[in-house]
Amino acid sequence: MMFGGLSTKLLNICIASFCKVRLLEKAEAIIIDGVRLGVIPDVVTYNTLRHGFVPQLVTYNILINRLCKARRWRQARTILRELGESDLEPNAITYTTVMKCCFRSKQYDKGLDIMSEMKSKGYAFDSFAYCTVVAALVKTGRIEEANACMEQTMSNGIELDLAAYNTLLNMYCRQGKFEAAYKLLDEIEKGGLLCDKYTHTIIIDGLCKAGNFSGAQHHLHYMKMMGFHENLVALNCMIDGLCKAGHIDRAMELYKSMETKDSVTYTSLVHNLCRAGRFRCASKLMMKCLKDGKKILRATKRAVLRGLRSSGYTDEAKKLQWKIQLARILR
């Protein structure tokens, strides 16, 4: 990677040069400065460190942090493993940084392995680390383990913040335990924490996925009573849920009532109109989307064009194709 003329290769040459003449402090300073400038270290950097001098743990943590920000979880995990085999002992920061990187890269099992290693070495978890683990377990469908992890969080006396409560709400909604979710919501509000839009969106999305659209609509009204303005994310969840349940006309009615729409709104509707074979309606909605300056996935555009042509609306397909090209030029 290049940054202002400085590349990883040039960084490695500088480090190797300083190591050869035993200017180890300068070599370490070069690494830290390079990372701060956005130059990503590689395997050569790491090998130079190993053979040139033994850096401090903080140097390794900076390297690992930079690799994780670049989503290079394999290299970060390699350094963590080799660090554990050296004289230096990784600390909670080292482990947590790599664990979160694995989760962000959807390498859930590897992230959970790191969590187990942390536990075996007796490192304490904070609320954020526990929530990160619970969220990963929920995403992989390991609800029982997520429940156990959250119970352990509470039994350890860790004070939960809103992010932790949101994670727990998401877990309940995934399980269809809406009574427990609403009870928790009541506890949050009575405890003095202010729920945000994300909190309510979790419940609305869960209700939509469970097919309880009247419950989702009721919760939207409750949000308005609580002083929240139109929640676009929650409305998009409702539109997506209605479409997937085959209630496209209801989704269109909701779309027309919305003050604000985004690319997600249009893409969801156009995609599901195509699935229902309503290509002319999808075409009109796509034209409205292009007029409003919003983007739609290329695959969805192709589906509309193919549908129009296969249905005999070749002139309309040509017109839409021209509009798409014009929008691309103007952008």
N, C-alpha and C positions, 0 to 999 in steps of 0.2 A: 504494500500500500504506500502511495506517495502522499506527502503532506508538505506543501511549501518547499519542494526540492529535496526533502528528507524522506528516504525510503527505508524499508526494513533492511534491505541489503546494505545500504550505507550505514545504518545504525549498527549492524553486526560487525562491519569493518572497523568502525570506531571503537566498539567494545573490545574486539580482539586486539586492536593496537594498544589500547591502554593496559589490557591484561598482560601483554607480552613484556611491557616495561614496568610491570608491577604497580601501576598507578590505579589501584583497585577502587579507591574512593571515587575517582573521576569516572571510571567505568560504570560504577553503580549510579552515579549522578546522571550520566548519559542515558541510561536505561529509563530512569524515572522521568527525565525531561522529554525523552522520545515518546513515552506512553502518554504523557500529558498533552503532547502536541497531536496525538491521534495516530501515531505510527504503531502498528500492531506487531508485537514480537512473534517469532516463529520458533520452530524446533532448533534451528541453528543458534538463535539467541540463547535459548535455554542451555544447549550443550556448551556454548561459550562460557556461560555463567558457571556451569558445573566444573569445567576444566580450568577456567581462569582463576576463580576465587569462590569462596562460599558466601553468598549474600545473606543479608538478614531476612527474617520471616516477612517483614513489611515489604521488602522488594518482591518476594514471591507473590504476596497478596495483591500488589499493584499489577503485576503481570497477569495474574489470574483474573482480576477484576476487568482488565482491558480485554482479555480474550473472551470473557463472558459477555461483555457489552457488544462484541462483534459476533455473538452467538456461536463461537468456536468451542463448543462444549467438549469435544473429543480432546483437543489440546489441553484445555483447562483441567480435565479429569486426569490426563496423563501426568501433568505437573503435580496435581494433588496426590496421586498414587506414589510417584517417585519421591515427593517431598516427605510422605509418610515413612518411606524406607530409608530416609537420610537421618542425619543427626538432629535436624530441625523437626519440631512437632507442629503440624497444622493446628490452628486455633479455630474457635467457633466461627470467626469471620470467614476464614478460608473455606470451611465446609459449607456454610450457609450460602456463600457467593456461588459456588459450583452447583449446589443443589438447586437453587433458584434458576440458574442458567439451564440446567437439564429440564426443569419443568417448563420453562418458556419455550424450549426447543422441542417440547412434547416427548421428551425422553423420560417418561414418568417412572419406569422401573429403575432406571439408573439413579434418578433423583432420590427415590425411596431407599435404594441401597446406601446412598451417602447418609441419609437420615438415620438408618440403622447403625451405621458406623459411628456416627456422632453420639448416638445413645449409648453404644457399647463403651465409648471412651468417657462417658459421664458428662458430656457438655449439656448445658441448660438451654432450653428453647424459650424464645420470647413469644409473645402473642402473634407477631407477624409471621414468624417461622412456622408456628403451628398452623396458622390459617393457610399458608402456602401449601403445606403438606395436605391438609384436609381438602383444599380445592383440587389438588392433583388427584387425590383418591376418588373424589366425587366424579371428576371428568372421566376417570377410567372405570366407573361403575362399581367401585369397591366401597359401597355405602357402609357396610358393617365396620370396616376398618376405619372409615372416616368418623363414624359415630364413636368408636373406641378412642380415637385420637382426640376428638373434641372433649370427651369425658375426662380424659387424662389432663387436658389443658385446664379444665375447671377444677379437678381434684388437686392440681399443683398450685392452686390459688392464683393463677395468672389472671389479671384483670382484662376483660375483653373490651375492645374498642368497637366502633361501628363496623369496621372492615371484618372483624371476627364474627360479629353478629350476622352480617350479610352472608358470610360463608355458611354459617349454620342455617340461616333461612333458605339458602339455595339447596342445601342438603335435604331439608325437610320437604321442599317443593319437588325435588327430584324423586323422593319417595312417595309423593302424593299425600303427605301428612300435613294438610292445610290447617287443620285444627291446631296442631302444635306450632305451625308457622305463625298463625294469628295470635296465639297465646304469647309467643316470643316477641312479636311485634308490640303487643300491649306492655310487656315487661320492659322493652327497650324505651318506650315513650314514658313510662312511669319512672324509669330509672334516671331520667333527665337527659338522655341522649336524643339528639334531633335526627330523625331518619331523613335520608336524602332521596333523590330521585331514583338512584340505583336500588335502594332498599325496596321501594314500591314496584320498580320494574321487574325485580326478581319474582315477586308474588304474581304480578300480572302475566309474566311469561310462563310461570309454572301452571297457572290456571288455564291459559290458552293451550298449553301442551296436553293438559288433562281433558281438554274439550269443554271446559266450563267457561264459555264465553260470556254468559250473563254475570258470573262472578267477577270476571276480569273487567267487564264494563262497570259493574258496581264499584270496584276498587278504583277505577279511573275517576269516577264521580267523587269518591272519598278523598282522592288526592287533591281535586279542585277545592273541596271543602277545607282541606288543610292549608290552602294557600299556594299550592304548586300551579305553575302555568302549564300549558300544553306539554306533555311529555312525549316527544317524538319517538324516542327509543321504545317506549311502552306501546305506543300506537302501531309502530312497525311490527312489534311482536304480535299484536292482535291481528293485523292484516295477514301476516305470514301464517298464523294459526288458523284463521278463517279459510284462507286459500287451501292449505293442506287438508282441511276437513271437508273441502268441496263447497264451501259457502262463499263463492267468488262474488256473487251479487252483493252480499252483506259487506264483503271487504271493499267493494267499489263504493258503496254508500258511505262507509267510514272514511275512505280516501277523499270523497267529495266534501266531507265535513271538516277535514283537517285544514288548519291555517297554514301550516308549514309541511312541505314534503322534501325528501332528499332522494339520493340515488337508490338507497335501499328500498324505499317505498315503491318507486317505479319498477325497479328490477324484480321485486317479489311479485307484483301484480302482473307485469308483462310475461314473466316466466310461467306463471300459473294459468294465465289466459291462453297461452300457447298450448299448455298441457291439456286444456279443455277444448282445444280446437277452435278457439275464438280469435282467429288471426287478425281479422279486420279491426276488432276492438283493441287488440294488442298493438296494432300498427298506429291507431289514432293516439293511444296513450303514449307510445314511444315518441311520436312527433311532438306531443305536448312536453315530454321530458326533454327533448332536444331544444325546444323553444325556450324552456326554462333554464337552459344551460347546465343541466344535470347529465351525469354519465350513466350508461348501462353496460353491463358486461358484454363483451364481444360475442360470446356463445349465445346470449339471449337475443342479440341483434340478428345473428345468423338464423336462429330458430324462427323468428318472425318472418324474415325474408323467404326462407324455405317454405314456411307454411302458406304464405300468400301465393307463391308460385304454384305450389302443389294444389291449391284450391282454385286456381284459375284467375287470380287477381294479379296478373303480370304487370299491368300498368301501375297499379298501386305499389307493387314491389319496386319498380323502377323509380317511382317518385320518392319512396322511402329511402332507397339506396342513395339517391342524389342528395337528399336532406342530410343523411349520415355523413357523406363526403364533405358537404358544405360546412357542417358543424365542426368537422375535423380541421378544415382549413381555417375557419374563423377562430378556433381555439389556439 
